[in-house]
Amino acid sequence: MFGLGTQELLIILVLVMIIFGAGKLPQVGSALGKGLRNFKKGINDGEEEIEEGDIEDVAAQHKKEIKEEKKQQDKES
C-alpha cells in the first residue's frame, strides 16, 4: 500500500491525532470517506459518459468551432 510500512502508518496516525485531536478524528475520517466516495462517483460518471459516446459529440463540436475560428481568421487576413 503506497510503499508504507507499519511504522510509517503509526507515525502518520499519531501526527493526525496530535493535529486534530482524538475528539475530531471521527469527523476527519468521515469527511475523508465522503471525499473519496465523491471522487469515485465522479470517476465512474466520467467512464459512463465515455461509454455512451458523449466524447465523440464533444470532439465533433470542438472541430466545428475550430473550423469556424479559422474561417473568421481568414476573413480578417
C-alpha distances in whole Angstrom, upper triangle without the diagonal:
4,5,6,8,10,13,11,10,14,15,14,15,19,19,19,21,23,23,24,25,25,27,25,22,22,24,21,18,21,21,18,17,21,19,16,19,21,19,18,22,23,21,22,26,26,25,28,30,29,30,33,35,35,33,36,39,37,37,41,42,40,42,45,45,45,48,50,49,50,53,54,53,56,58,58,58
4,5,9,12,13,11,11,14,15,13,15,19,18,18,21,23,23,23,25,25,28,26,22,23,24,21,19,22,21,18,18,21,19,16,19,21,19,18,22,23,21,23,26,25,25,28,30,29,30,33,34,34,32,36,38,36,36,40,40,39,41,44,43,43,46,48,46,48,51,51,50,53,56,55,55
4,7,10,11,10,10,14,14,14,16,19,19,19,22,24,24,25,26,26,29,27,24,25,27,23,22,24,24,21,21,24,23,20,23,25,22,22,26,26,24,26,30,29,28,32,33,32,33,37,38,38,36,39,41,39,39,43,44,42,44,47,46,45,49,51,49,50,54,54,53,56,58,58,58
4,7,8,6,7,10,11,10,12,15,15,16,18,20,20,22,23,23,26,24,21,23,24,21,19,22,22,19,20,23,22,20,23,25,23,23,26,27,25,27,30,30,30,33,35,34,35,38,39,39,38,41,43,41,41,45,45,44,46,49,48,48,51,53,51,52,56,56,55,58,60,59,60
4,6,5,6,9,10,11,12,15,16,17,19,20,21,23,23,23,26,25,22,23,25,22,20,24,24,21,22,25,24,22,25,27,26,25,29,30,28,30,33,33,33,36,38,37,38,41,43,43,41,44,46,44,45,48,49,47,49,52,52,51,55,56,55,56,60,60,59,62,64,63,64
4,6,5,6,9,10,11,12,14,15,17,18,20,21,21,20,24,23,20,21,24,21,19,23,24,21,21,25,24,22,25,28,26,26,30,31,30,31,35,35,35,37,40,39,40,43,44,44,43,46,48,46,47,51,51,50,52,55,54,54,57,59,57,59,62,62,61,64,67,66,66
4,5,5,6,9,10,11,12,14,15,17,18,20,20,20,23,23,20,22,24,21,20,24,25,22,23,27,26,24,27,30,28,28,32,33,32,34,37,37,37,40,42,41,42,45,47,46,45,48,50,48,49,52,53,51,53,56,55,55,58,60,58,60,63,63,62,65,67,66,67
4,5,5,6,9,10,11,12,14,15,17,18,19,19,22,22,18,21,22,19,18,22,22,19,21,24,23,22,25,27,25,26,29,30,29,31,34,34,34,37,39,39,40,43,44,43,42,45,47,45,45,49,49,47,50,53,52,51,55,56,54,56,59,59,58,61,64,62,63
4,5,5,6,9,10,10,12,14,15,16,17,17,20,19,15,17,19,16,15,19,19,16,18,21,20,19,22,24,23,23,27,28,27,29,32,32,32,35,37,37,38,41,42,42,41,44,46,44,44,48,48,46,49,52,51,51,54,55,54,56,59,59,58,61,63,62,63
4,5,5,6,9,10,11,12,14,15,15,15,18,18,15,17,19,17,16,19,20,18,19,23,22,21,24,27,26,26,29,31,30,32,35,35,36,38,40,40,41,44,46,45,44,47,49,47,48,51,51,50,52,55,54,54,57,59,57,59,62,62,61,64,66,65,66
4,5,5,6,9,10,11,12,14,15,15,18,18,15,18,20,17,17,21,21,19,21,24,23,22,25,27,26,27,31,31,31,33,36,36,37,39,41,41,42,45,46,46,44,48,49,47,48,51,51,49,52,55,53,53,57,58,56,58,61,61,60,63,65,64,65
4,5,5,6,9,10,11,12,13,14,17,16,13,16,17,14,14,17,17,15,17,20,19,19,22,24,23,24,27,28,27,30,32,32,33,36,37,38,39,42,43,42,41,44,46,43,44,48,48,46,49,51,50,50,53,54,53,55,58,57,57,60,62,61,61
4,5,5,6,9,10,11,11,11,14,13,10,13,15,12,12,15,16,14,16,19,19,18,21,23,23,24,27,28,28,30,32,33,34,36,38,38,40,42,44,43,42,46,47,45,46,49,49,47,50,53,51,52,55,56,55,57,60,59,59,62,64,63,64
4,5,5,6,9,10,10,10,14,13,11,14,16,14,14,18,19,17,19,22,22,22,25,27,26,27,30,31,31,34,36,36,37,40,41,42,43,46,47,46,45,49,50,48,49,52,52,50,53,56,54,54,58,59,57,59,62,62,61,64,66,65,66
4,5,5,6,9,9,11,14,13,11,15,16,13,14,18,18,16,19,22,21,21,24,26,25,27,30,30,30,33,35,35,36,39,40,41,43,45,46,45,44,47,48,46,47,51,50,48,51,53,52,52,55,56,54,56,60,59,58,61,63,62,63
4,5,5,6,7,9,12,10,8,11,12,9,11,14,14,13,15,18,17,18,21,22,22,24,26,27,28,30,32,33,34,36,38,38,40,42,44,42,41,45,46,43,45,48,48,46,49,51,50,50,54,54,52,55,58,57,56,60,62,60,61
4,6,5,5,6,9,9,7,11,12,10,11,15,15,15,17,20,20,20,23,25,25,26,29,30,30,33,34,35,37,39,40,41,43,45,46,45,44,48,49,46,48,51,51,49,52,55,53,53,57,57,56,58,61,60,60,63,65,64,65
4,6,5,8,11,11,10,14,15,13,15,18,18,17,20,22,22,23,26,27,27,29,31,32,33,35,37,38,39,41,43,43,45,47,49,47,46,50,51,48,50,53,52,51,54,56,54,54,58,58,57,59,62,61,60,64,65,64,65
4,6,9,11,10,10,13,13,11,13,16,16,15,19,20,20,21,24,25,25,27,29,30,31,33,35,35,37,39,40,41,43,45,46,44,44,47,48,45,47,50,49,47,51,53,51,51,55,55,53,56,59,57,57,60,62,60,62
4,7,8,6,6,10,10,8,11,13,13,13,16,18,18,19,22,23,23,26,27,28,29,32,33,34,36,38,39,40,42,43,45,43,43,46,47,44,46,49,48,47,50,52,50,51,54,55,53,55,58,57,57,60,62,60,62
4,5,6,6,10,11,10,12,15,15,16,18,20,20,22,24,25,26,28,30,31,32,34,36,37,38,40,41,43,44,46,48,46,46,50,50,48,49,53,52,50,54,56,54,54,58,58,57,59,62,61,61,64,66,64,66
4,6,5,8,10,10,11,14,15,16,17,19,20,22,23,25,26,28,29,31,32,34,35,37,38,40,41,43,44,46,48,46,46,50,50,48,50,53,52,51,55,57,55,56,59,60,58,61,64,63,63,66,67,66,68
4,6,7,8,10,11,13,14,16,17,19,20,22,23,25,26,28,29,30,32,33,35,36,38,39,41,43,44,45,47,46,46,50,50,48,50,53,52,51,54,56,54,55,59,59,58,61,63,62,62,66,67,66,67
4,6,5,6,9,10,11,12,14,15,17,18,20,21,23,24,26,27,29,30,32,33,35,36,38,39,41,42,44,42,42,46,46,44,46,49,48,47,51,52,51,52,55,55,54,57,59,58,58,62,63,62,64
4,5,5,6,9,10,10,12,14,15,16,18,20,21,22,24,26,27,29,30,32,33,35,36,38,39,41,43,41,41,45,45,43,45,48,47,46,50,52,50,51,55,55,54,56,59,58,58,61,63,62,63
4,5,5,6,9,10,10,12,14,15,16,18,20,21,22,24,26,27,28,30,32,33,35,36,37,39,41,40,40,44,44,42,44,47,46,46,49,51,49,51,54,54,53,56,59,58,58,61,63,62,64
4,5,5,6,8,10,11,12,14,15,16,18,20,21,22,24,26,27,29,30,31,33,35,36,37,39,38,38,42,42,40,42,45,44,43,47,48,47,48,52,52,51,53,56,55,55,59,60,59,61
4,5,5,6,9,10,11,12,14,15,16,18,20,21,23,24,26,27,29,30,32,33,35,36,38,36,36,40,40,38,40,44,42,42,45,47,45,46,50,50,49,51,54,53,53,57,58,57,59
4,5,5,6,9,10,11,12,14,15,16,18,20,21,22,24,26,27,29,30,32,33,35,37,35,35,39,40,38,40,43,42,41,45,47,45,46,50,50,49,52,54,54,54,57,59,58,59
4,5,5,6,9,10,10,12,14,15,16,18,20,21,22,24,26,27,29,30,32,33,35,34,34,38,38,36,38,42,41,40,44,45,44,45,49,49,48,51,53,53,53,56,58,57,59
4,5,5,6,9,10,11,12,14,15,16,18,20,21,23,24,26,27,29,30,32,33,32,32,36,36,34,36,39,38,37,41,42,41,42,46,46,45,48,50,49,50,53,54,54,55
4,5,5,6,9,10,11,12,14,15,17,18,20,21,23,24,26,27,29,30,32,31,31,34,35,33,35,38,37,36,40,42,40,41,45,45,44,47,49,49,49,52,54,53,54
4,5,5,6,9,10,11,12,14,15,17,18,20,21,23,24,26,27,29,31,30,30,33,34,32,34,38,37,36,40,42,40,42,45,45,45,47,50,49,50,53,55,54,56
4,5,5,6,9,10,10,12,14,15,16,18,20,21,22,24,26,27,29,28,28,32,32,30,32,35,35,34,38,39,38,39,43,43,42,45,48,47,48,51,52,52,54
4,5,5,6,9,10,11,12,14,15,17,19,20,21,23,24,26,28,26,26,30,30,28,30,33,32,32,35,37,36,37,40,40,40,42,45,44,45,48,49,49,50
4,5,5,6,9,10,11,12,14,15,17,18,20,21,23,24,26,25,25,29,29,28,30,33,32,32,35,37,36,37,40,41,40,43,45,45,45,48,50,50,51
4,5,5,6,9,10,11,12,14,15,16,18,20,21,23,25,24,24,28,28,27,29,32,32,31,35,36,36,37,40,41,40,43,45,45,46,49,50,50,52
4,5,5,6,9,10,10,12,14,15,16,18,20,21,23,21,22,25,26,24,26,29,29,28,32,33,32,34,37,37,37,40,42,42,43,45,47,47,48
4,5,5,6,9,10,11,13,14,16,17,19,20,22,20,20,24,25,23,25,28,27,27,30,32,31,32,35,36,35,38,40,40,41,44,45,45,47
4,5,5,6,9,10,11,12,14,15,17,18,20,20,20,23,24,23,25,28,28,27,30,32,32,33,36,37,37,39,42,42,42,45,47,47,48
4,5,5,6,9,10,11,12,14,15,16,19,18,18,22,22,21,24,26,26,26,29,31,31,32,35,36,36,38,40,41,41,44,46,46,48
4,5,5,6,9,10,11,12,14,15,17,16,16,19,20,18,21,24,23,23,26,28,27,29,32,32,32,35,37,37,38,41,42,42,44
4,5,5,6,9,10,11,12,14,16,15,15,18,19,18,20,23,23,23,25,28,27,28,31,32,32,34,37,37,38,40,42,42,44
4,5,5,6,9,10,11,12,15,14,15,18,19,18,20,23,24,24,26,28,28,30,32,33,34,36,38,39,40,42,44,44,46
4,5,5,6,9,10,11,13,12,13,16,17,16,18,21,21,21,24,26,26,27,30,31,31,34,36,36,37,40,41,42,43
4,5,5,6,9,10,11,10,10,13,14,13,15,18,18,18,21,23,23,24,27,28,28,31,33,33,34,37,38,39,40
4,5,5,6,9,10,10,10,13,15,15,16,19,20,20,22,24,25,26,28,30,30,32,34,35,36,38,40,41,42
4,5,5,6,9,9,10,13,14,15,17,19,19,20,23,24,25,27,29,30,31,33,35,36,37,39,41,42,43
4,5,5,7,6,7,10,11,11,13,15,16,17,19,21,21,23,25,26,27,29,31,32,33,35,37,38,39
4,5,5,6,6,8,10,10,12,14,15,16,18,20,21,22,24,26,26,28,30,31,32,34,36,37,38
4,5,8,8,10,12,13,14,16,18,19,20,22,24,25,27,28,29,31,33,34,35,37,39,40,41
4,6,8,9,10,12,14,15,16,18,20,21,22,24,25,27,28,30,31,33,34,36,38,39,40
4,5,6,7,9,10,11,13,15,16,17,19,21,22,24,25,27,28,30,31,32,34,36,37
4,5,5,6,9,10,11,12,14,16,17,19,20,21,23,25,26,27,29,31,32,33,35
4,5,5,6,9,10,10,12,14,15,16,18,20,21,23,25,26,27,29,31,32,33
4,5,5,6,9,10,11,12,14,15,17,19,20,21,23,25,26,27,29,31,32
4,5,5,6,9,10,11,12,14,16,17,19,20,21,23,25,26,27,29,31
4,5,5,6,9,10,11,12,14,15,17,19,20,21,23,24,26,27,29
4,5,5,6,9,10,11,12,14,15,17,19,20,21,23,25,26,27
4,5,5,6,9,10,11,13,14,16,17,19,20,21,23,25,26
4,5,5,6,9,10,11,12,14,16,17,19,20,21,23,25
4,5,5,6,9,10,11,12,14,15,17,18,20,21,23
4,5,5,6,9,10,11,13,14,15,17,19,20,21
4,5,5,6,9,10,11,13,14,15,17,19,20
4,5,5,6,9,10,11,12,14,16,17,19
4,5,5,6,9,10,11,12,14,15,17
4,5,5,6,9,10,11,12,14,15
4,5,5,6,9,10,11,13,14
4,5,5,6,9,10,11,12
4,5,5,6,9,10,11
4,5,5,6,9,10
4,5,5,6,9
4,5,5,6
4,5,5
4,6
4
